[in-house]
Amino acid sequence: MSTQTLAGQILRPGDDGYDQARTVWNAAVDRHPSLIVRCETTRDVVAAVRMAREAGLRIGVRCGGHSVAGKSVCEGGLMIDLSGMKGVRVNPGQRTARAEAGLKLGEFDRETQAFGLATTLGTVSATGISGLTLGAGFGHLMAKYGLALDNVTSVDVVTADGCLLTANASENEDLFWGVRGSSGNLGIITSLQYRLHEVGPVLGGGIFYPANKTSEVLHFFREFSEGIPDELVIQAAVLNLPEVGPAVAIAACYSGSLVEGEKILKPLRKFGSPIADVIKEISYVEMQSMFDPFFPPGRYTYVKSNFVRTLSDDAIEVLAEYGLRRPSPHSFAPALEHWHGAASRVPVTDTAFPHREYPYNFMVWSNWASPSESEKNIAWTRECWEAMKPFLASGSYVNYVSDEGDTFARAAYGPNYDRLVALKNKYDPTNFFRLNHNVKPTQAAAVAS
Ligand SMILES: Cc1cc2nc3c(=O)[nH]c(=O)nc-3n(C[C@H](O)[C@H](O)[C@H](O)COP(=O)(O)OP(=O)(O)OC[C@H]3O[C@@H](n4cnc5c(N)ncnc54)[C@H](O)[C@@H]3O)c2cc1C
């Protein structure tokens, strides 16, 4: 491939910008692609796919670079980097936004909020919209408006044979179903169209308690979560507060009438004796970057996560015990997200993402500063997850896990797995797109076994 045929740049080891382009959020991922194509246009993406096919190169597809499993960077091979593709066009009249794949959450939110609009994305502003949406997209608006992928109305996809297809409810409907939840298995998405909603200031922030109160706080969290309306999304985590030390937090975002929100949040704000209550009226853009200081790039990360089958008293005791024994002050662990409302009302087979029925998602999200601390942090993460296993469902949210494998993929895609295999057979029979939580097409599965 010559540089003249591309609008973007080709980088090789040793070139200026190569190391920056291959570096992703998780410092534990240190891979060296043979080539990086920094795409600027859809034509560049098509050219990169065709070139990789002709040369028989394995590929990685990078957008926001936030995959904790490092799924966007390949060792050797060709990294197709869309992170420079940042066009976005908001249509306030129709309440839609067409966004190129390289946008980060904060960049997208700033554009849509200029018109008082937003859609569900994640909770850390530097995360890429693409990887997040293709996996599912849990965020502060998920109970009112569904997951990020529930708000996607159309996508442009470059397929394994280097063709550009549009997929939506009336064109390539099977592909449209599959891309929403299959995390890059079916092609490279170059742009996504989202449905937007009116979103004004929110009541958001967190309430923090001493870490030795984790059991009481999680009992309250469970009871409080059972009756909350769609406007409210809450999460709980053990973390370290600067100048305070270990704490347990309940984060909240209420996205309805602020007067009503004050009433709804009253039981939370009256519970126990918090170290701090920082829930207040803030802009949605501020809410979307509130967690950023806890997740700077360049830390080492290992995550295990599953949906919770039953959040029993015994499960809470396990969480409280491990919360007091975290080896790293940077970890956000153990943690629970409350999944409910609109996201839970979508039928399991309406999109490829199947996990609609569990009210809690459990995470051991371990972050640490130096590779010398890797062994103890990975061991603790696994130990905590093993202790929680009796209370967990088999399925995981693909966007939150470091480990993988066939058994994992089957559980992660659940009842939609076989339909995804059929789509792989149709759109990617040679498993060209395999650096992801992979669904193997029949031909590749036969070769592997
Ligand atoms: C600090 C942090 C906070 C997070 N917070 C949330 C959260 O609040 N809610 C939530 O749901 N998730 C969250 N996540 C998880 C996040 O959704 C996933 O890590 C997601 O994959 C990141 O997308 P990305 O584009 O940044 O990643 P990348 O690493 O660039 O890509 C991730 C995967 O998606 C594939 N992919 C990316 N773009 C495309 C594309 N255009 N076409 C085809 N395949 C593509 C890649 O090949 C790779 O397999 C968080 C992750 C981190 C590290």
The ligand as a Gaussian input file, in Angstrom:
#p B3LYP/6-31G(d) Opt

LIG

0 1
 C      -11.671000       3.567000      31.971000
 C      -12.775000       2.792000      31.301000
 C      -14.089000       3.109000      31.576000
 C      -15.119000       2.405000      30.967000
 N      -16.415000       2.725000      31.262000
 C      -17.419000       2.074000      30.641000
 C      -18.766000       2.401000      30.898000
 O      -19.074000       3.291000      31.691000
 N      -19.730000       1.714000      30.255000
 C      -19.442000       0.722000      29.368000
 O      -20.367000       0.130000      28.826000
 N      -18.171000       0.375000      29.113000
 C      -17.153000       1.029000      29.726000
 N      -15.867000       0.657000      29.487000
 C      -15.588000      -0.469000      28.613000
 C      -15.554000      -0.001000      27.171000
 O      -16.861000       0.082000      26.693000
 C      -14.780000      -1.004000      26.303000
 O      -13.473000      -1.086000      26.756000
 C      -14.845000      -0.610000      24.835000
 O      -14.401000      -1.711000      24.073000
 C      -13.972000       0.587000      24.552000
 O      -14.124000       1.012000      23.247000
 P      -12.927000       1.768000      22.519000
 O      -13.389000       2.172000      21.175000
 O      -12.369000       2.793000      23.414000
 O      -11.871000       0.590000      22.489000
 P      -10.864000      -0.082000      21.466000
 O       -9.826000      -0.668000      22.368000
 O      -10.416000       0.829000      20.401000
 O      -11.741000      -1.241000      20.851000
 C      -12.330000      -2.233000      21.654000
 C      -12.837000      -3.407000      20.820000
 O      -13.851000      -2.962000      19.939000
 C      -13.445000      -3.178000      18.584000
 N      -13.768000      -1.958000      17.843000
 C      -13.535000      -0.689000      18.236000
 N      -13.967000       0.164000      17.304000
 C      -14.482000      -0.588000      16.297000
 C      -15.069000      -0.276000      15.057000
 N      -15.224000       0.987000      14.658000
 N      -15.501000      -1.287000      14.279000
 C      -15.337000      -2.581000      14.677000
 N      -14.775000      -2.940000      15.842000
 C      -14.346000      -1.951000      16.640000
 C      -11.932000      -3.331000      18.657000
 O      -11.399000      -4.043000      17.595000
 C      -11.775000      -4.064000      19.939000
 O      -12.053000      -5.427000      19.765000
 C      -14.817000       1.356000      30.064000
 C      -13.482000       1.030000      29.796000
 C      -12.471000       1.739000      30.407000
 C      -11.042000       1.367000      30.148000

